[in-house]
Amino acid sequence: MIGSPSKRLHGFDWLRAAAILAVVFIHGCDTNAEARRNTKWLGFAVPCFFMISAYLAQRSFLHKDHDLLPWLKQRFLRLAPPFYLWTGVYLAARIAKSAWTGVPIQGRPLGWLFWGDASYHLYFVPLLFYCLVVWAGLMKWFARHRVIAVGLLLIATIACFLVHPLIDRVLPDDRWFIGKNLIWFPIGMLTALLLSSSDRLRAWMFWPSLAALAAMYWTDVVNVYALSYAAFTLALSIESKAPTMIRMIAAYSFGIYLVHVLVIETLQFMIPRLGYDLGQYSVTLANIAIAAILSYLICLLLGNRDRTRWSVT
């Protein structure tokens, strides 16, 4: 059977750390065209966060017959407090920026509360919870009907792939992220079910995943679906324990995700006033590096205190 839920998947530490650093780079590179061109290899980040969440949730249901409402309540209490705290922080920052620059605040209260509109990256948190709500009952049912579940999840994956352009066209422009991210949850669940027969199957994924990544690098042809799933399965196949620093970044990946845009935009506001040109490649890279370090240090500071640990972990 698949390994115990208590058995740590060390590859996910590597993947979380790589993904959150990729996210920081993507959100900090918008001041330089050359830096933006380098993001084509970084599109795996958010898809992998969704797949990790789906994989671990389905894996948990394979080992325990969770009561759905308490399980969902636990997930809500895990995600909602930091989400609403940082929503408030971002709204305060938007109000201050609006007062300084005269640019009106974007969004409406319902969007701030339920879709993360206080900042463009916060959408990940409510969408993750909504996906958990939609799939939770099926996760429980799939744990008892695994063969049927594999077929249904294959159909769901194909359907999400085919339908998401239509979903994106129907939804408002500020909901562009919903359709394209629906595919990752059934893929993560499907992978958990496919690996449920033997924990050793994970090790067999190493070379195919590495070969897929090498082929994309060699040909310079990047497909976000192939890239994301290859990165995800490569992480699943890794058994070696990550270095302490990587594990620490991974542990605070959720917090860094919540914090980093505030740091990036603050630096982007201050750097030109210090006489530096954000259009320069070196200045953009320095901004990204400083933002990553400061975001991690903020999470470390908050995470080392019992009263504030919930806000970043």
C-alpha positions in Angstrom: 0.0 0.0 0.0 1.0 3.6 -0.4 3.2 4.9 2.5 1.7 6.1 5.7 0.4 9.7 5.8 2.9 10.3 8.5 5.8 9.3 6.2 7.3 12.6 4.9 7.5 13.1 1.2 10.9 14.8 1.1 10.6 15.6 -2.6 7.7 18.0 -1.7 10.1 20.1 0.4 12.3 20.5 -2.7 9.2 21.3 -4.9 7.6 23.7 -2.4 10.9 25.6 -2.1 11.5 25.8 -5.8 7.8 26.8 -6.5 7.7 29.6 -4.0 11.0 31.0 -5.3 9.6 30.8 -8.8 6.5 32.7 -7.7 8.6 35.5 -6.1 10.5 35.8 -9.3 7.4 35.9 -11.5 5.8 38.6 -9.4 9.0 40.6 -9.2 10.1 40.5 -12.8 7.5 42.9 -14.3 9.9 45.8 -14.3 12.3 44.3 -16.9 11.5 42.6 -20.2 14.5 40.4 -20.1 13.6 39.1 -16.7 10.0 38.4 -17.8 11.3 36.2 -20.7 12.8 33.9 -18.1 9.5 33.1 -16.6 8.5 30.5 -19.2 10.2 27.9 -17.1 8.5 28.9 -13.9 4.9 28.2 -14.8 4.9 25.0 -12.7 4.7 26.9 -9.4 1.0 27.4 -8.8 -0.1 24.2 -10.6 2.3 22.2 -8.3 0.9 23.8 -5.2 -2.6 22.7 -6.3 -1.4 19.2 -7.1 0.4 18.8 -3.8 -2.7 19.8 -1.9 -4.9 17.5 -3.9 -2.4 14.6 -3.7 -2.0 14.9 0.1 -5.8 15.3 0.7 -6.6 12.2 -1.4 -3.8 10.3 0.2 -5.2 11.2 3.6 -8.6 9.8 2.6 -7.0 6.6 1.4 -5.9 5.9 5.0 -8.7 7.4 7.1 -12.5 7.6 6.7 -12.7 11.3 7.5 -16.0 12.9 8.6 -16.4 15.5 5.9 -17.7 18.4 7.8 -15.1 18.3 10.6 -12.4 17.7 7.9 -13.6 20.7 5.9 -13.9 22.8 9.0 -10.3 22.0 9.9 -9.1 23.0 6.4 -11.1 26.2 6.6 -9.7 27.1 10.0 -6.2 26.4 8.5 -6.7 28.7 5.5 -9.1 31.4 6.4 -7.4 33.2 9.3 -4.1 33.9 7.5 -6.0 34.7 4.3 -8.2 37.3 6.0 -5.3 38.7 8.0 -3.2 39.3 4.9 -6.3 40.6 3.0 -6.6 43.3 5.6 -2.9 44.1 5.4 -3.0 44.4 1.6 -6.2 46.5 1.7 -4.4 48.8 4.2 -1.4 49.0 1.9 -3.8 49.8 -1.1 -5.5 52.5 0.9 -2.1 54.1 1.8 -0.9 53.9 -1.8 -4.2 55.3 -3.1 -3.9 58.3 -0.7 -0.3 58.8 -1.8 -0.7 58.4 -5.6 -4.4 59.2 -6.1 -4.9 55.9 -7.9 -8.3 54.4 -6.8 -8.5 51.0 -5.0 -9.5 48.2 -7.3 -12.1 45.5 -6.4 -15.2 45.3 -4.3 -15.9 43.9 -0.8 -17.3 40.6 -2.0 -14.3 40.1 -4.2 -11.9 40.9 -1.3 -13.7 38.5 1.0 -14.3 35.5 -1.3 -11.8 35.8 -4.2 -8.7 37.4 -2.9 -9.1 40.6 -4.8 -7.2 42.6 -2.3 -4.1 41.4 -4.1 -3.9 39.5 -7.4 -2.1 36.6 -5.9 -4.4 35.9 -3.0 -6.9 34.1 -5.2 -4.9 30.9 -4.6 -6.2 30.5 -1.1 -10.0 30.7 -1.6 -9.8 28.7 -4.8 -7.9 26.0 -3.0 -10.6 25.8 -0.4 -13.4 25.8 -2.9 -11.7 22.9 -4.7 -11.4 21.0 -1.5 -15.2 21.5 -0.8 -16.1 20.4 -4.4 -13.9 17.3 -4.3 -14.0 16.2 -0.6 -17.0 13.9 -0.9 -15.6 12.2 -4.0 -12.2 11.8 -2.3 -14.0 9.8 0.4 -15.9 7.8 -2.1 -12.8 7.3 -4.3 -11.0 5.7 -1.3 -13.4 2.8 -1.5 -13.8 2.6 -5.3 -10.3 3.1 -6.6 -10.6 1.5 -10.0 -13.8 3.5 -10.9 -12.2 6.6 -9.4 -9.2 6.4 -11.7 -11.6 6.3 -14.7 -13.7 9.2 -13.4 -10.7 11.3 -12.7 -9.2 10.7 -16.1 -12.5 11.9 -17.6 -12.6 14.9 -15.2 -9.0 15.8 -16.2 -9.7 15.7 -19.9 -12.9 17.7 -19.4 -11.1 20.4 -17.4 -8.5 20.6 -20.1 -11.1 20.9 -22.9 -13.6 23.2 -21.1 -11.3 25.7 -19.3 -11.0 28.1 -22.3 -14.8 28.3 -22.4 -14.9 28.9 -18.6 -12.3 31.7 -18.9 -14.3 33.4 -21.7 -17.6 33.2 -19.7 -16.2 34.5 -16.4 -15.3 38.2 -15.9 -11.7 39.2 -16.7 -10.8 39.4 -13.1 -11.5 35.7 -12.7 -9.1 34.6 -15.4 -7.4 32.2 -13.1 -10.3 29.9 -12.3 -10.6 27.8 -15.5 -7.0 27.2 -16.1 -6.4 26.0 -12.5 -9.3 23.6 -12.3 -7.3 20.8 -14.0 -4.7 20.4 -11.3 -6.9 19.1 -8.6 -8.1 16.0 -10.4 -4.6 15.3 -11.6 -3.2 15.4 -8.1 -6.0 13.1 -6.8 -5.5 10.8 -9.8 -1.8 10.5 -9.1 -2.5 9.6 -5.4 -4.8 6.8 -6.5 -2.5 5.5 -9.2 0.3 5.2 -6.6 -1.9 3.7 -3.9 -1.0 0.1 -4.9 2.7 0.5 -4.0 4.9 3.1 -2.5 7.7 1.8 -4.7 6.0 3.1 -7.8 7.1 6.6 -6.9 10.7 5.7 -7.4 10.0 4.6 -10.9 8.8 8.1 -11.9 12.3 9.6 -11.5 13.8 8.9 -14.9 10.7 9.5 -17.0 10.1 12.8 -15.2 13.7 13.9 -15.5 13.8 12.9 -19.2 10.7 15.0 -19.9 12.2 18.0 -18.3 15.5 17.4 -20.1 13.7 17.1 -23.4 11.9 20.4 -22.9 15.1 22.1 -22.0 17.0 20.6 -24.9 14.3 21.6 -27.5 13.4 24.9 -25.7 9.7 23.9 -26.1 7.9 24.5 -22.9 4.4 23.2 -22.2 3.0 24.2 -18.9 1.1 21.0 -18.4 4.1 18.8 -19.2 6.4 21.0 -17.2 4.2 21.1 -14.1 3.4 17.4 -14.0 7.0 16.4 -14.7 8.2 18.6 -11.8 5.5 17.2 -9.6 6.3 13.5 -10.4 10.0 14.2 -10.1 9.4 15.5 -6.6 7.3 12.5 -5.8 10.2 10.2 -6.7 12.8 12.0 -4.6 13.5 10.2 -1.3 16.6 12.1 -0.2 16.0 14.5 2.7 16.4 18.2 1.7 19.0 20.4 3.4 17.7 22.4 6.4 17.5 25.6 4.5 15.3 24.1 1.8 13.1 22.5 4.5 12.7 25.9 6.2 11.7 27.6 3.0 9.3 24.8 2.2 7.8 25.1 5.7 7.1 28.8 5.2 6.1 28.5 1.5 2.5 29.4 2.3 3.5 32.4 4.4 6.0 33.6 1.8 3.3 33.3 -0.8 1.0 35.5 1.3 3.7 38.1 2.2 5.9 38.5 -0.9 3.8 40.7 -3.0 3.6 43.3 -0.2 7.4 43.3 0.0 7.9 43.4 -3.8 5.5 46.3 -4.3 7.0 48.2 -1.3 10.5 47.8 -2.8 9.3 48.8 -6.3 7.8 51.9 -4.7 10.9 52.8 -2.8 13.8 51.8 -5.2 13.1 54.6 -7.8 13.0 57.1 -5.0 16.5 56.0 -4.0 17.8 56.8 -7.4 17.9 53.3 -9.0 16.2 52.4 -12.3 13.9 49.4 -12.0 14.1 48.9 -15.8 17.6 47.6 -15.4 18.0 43.9 -15.3 20.4 43.9 -12.3 18.1 46.2 -10.3 15.1 43.9 -11.0 17.1 40.8 -10.0 18.3 42.6 -6.8 14.7 43.5 -6.0 13.6 39.9 -6.4 16.4 38.6 -4.3 15.8 41.1 -1.5 12.1 40.5 -1.6 12.6 36.7 -1.3 15.0 37.2 1.7 12.8 39.7 3.5 9.6 37.6 2.9 11.3 34.6 4.4 12.6 36.6 7.4 9.1 38.0 8.1 7.8 34.5 8.1 10.6 33.3 10.3 9.9 36.1 12.7 6.1 35.5 12.8 6.5 31.7 12.7 8.8 31.6 15.8 6.0 33.0 18.0 3.0 31.0 19.2 0.6 33.9 18.8 1.5 34.6 15.2 2.7 31.2 13.8 -0.8 30.6 12.3 -0.4 33.6 10.0 2.4 32.1 8.0 2.3 28.3 8.3 
